[in-house]
Amino acid sequence: MSMRLYEEMVDRAKHFFKISDYDVSLGRYDIALFHLEQAVQLSLRAYLLKVFGDFPRTHSIKDLIDLSENECIILRN
């Protein structure tokens, strides 16, 4: 596993999460959901990379959750 890639993915996921929170404060709910979706995808991919050493090239959150075996993923500020 590439620890550097894992850390970059986690940092990007946190960034997207913070941006989504900011978007909500401005009333931009559609963009907030887009940024939140990106945060979730990156978090799941980072988890899969850390646990299994790889992750699929998919945009399906459902597929990523299924592959993560429904483990809980938590973003921390």
Secondary structure, 3 states (H helix, E strand, C coil): CCHHHHHHHHHHHHHHHHHHHHHHHCCCHHHHHHHHHHHHHHHHHHHHHHHHCCCCCCCCHHHHHHHCCCCCCCCCC
